[in-house]
């Protein structure tokens, strides 16, 4: 018994080399400037929101008001799950106390949420998807939260948050929290990608993997093939290619954070193409695609619409959607090659028809 206690003490309480999230941010920036301390505090607040949401999810089947739908429809025209509302409220509550964030912009809210008492000093905006894959909640499957931090630009006197309508290159930090067998937080402040695992006994996110690099090619392709006949021909041709090529593995969990985490670790590609009904795609640029693109690029991967780098897309509205091809460089390029091939064939066919006498 004594030996076991000593082991636990060595593993948890006396491990002086364990690195917490806030300490890691300061180490990354290599200084204790006001900006470094702000980012460290912001990441601490995001971590706190993740801890609260993880605790709620761990008891979801035992509590009222956690599972199922609210009966409301959000700004996206989608049915709202109870956990969507709860998680969104958690982020608001946590950041109200921060003194750092003037605005919160979420895919669950039509307009940004302003915190007037923070605005005189709060220089940042948090953009987030409070619960990614909320349809998994009632099935006890993995879920996630996605976040990005941007510097507030201008006074925003009209409350339109028009300064957010800029490319993803303006993000200063991004990442996700994965609620699975363990709760993980993966983040980047433009200095590589790093993962942390929540140790419940300490109540802290502890560094578990530093400077993660996504393989240039991987075996995984992750896509909802139920939409196969709704896609453009180029995407169907890509799927036919992987079906007849040895070495590919289909993995799709219904929560993008889990699928992206797998691709980050193992290599491969995640796809969410546009469809006949939604040619612009389903994913929100500011709250999902751009934050994950920032992260994956920092790990050495790529993220594309098929025709443009995701981080170069300039949104025209806060809730703009976009197709997404994200993952290993070689795998993203392969998908793009099918798109380019189809575009070339269509162009040649149009030229051929133009030569035919009317």
Buried (B, 14 or more C-beta within 10 A) or exposed (E): EEEEEEEEEEEBEEEEEBBBBBEBBBBBBEEEEEEBBBBBBBBBBBBBBBBBBBEBBEEBEEEEEBBEEBEEEBEBEBBBBBBBBBBBEBBBEBBBEBBBBBBBBBBBBEEBBBBEEBBEEBBBBBBBBBBBBBBBBBEEBBBBBBBBBBEBEEEBEEEEBEBBBBBBEBBBBBBBBBBBEEBBBBBBBEBBBBBBBBBEEEEBBBBBEEEBEBBEBBBBBBBBBEBEEBBBEBBBBBBEBBEEEEEBEBBBBBBBBBBBBBBBBBBBBBBBBBBEEEEEBBBBBBBBBBBBBBBBBBBBBBBBBBEEBBBEBEBEEBBBBBBBBBBBBBBBBBBBEBBBEBEEEEEEEEEEEEEEEE
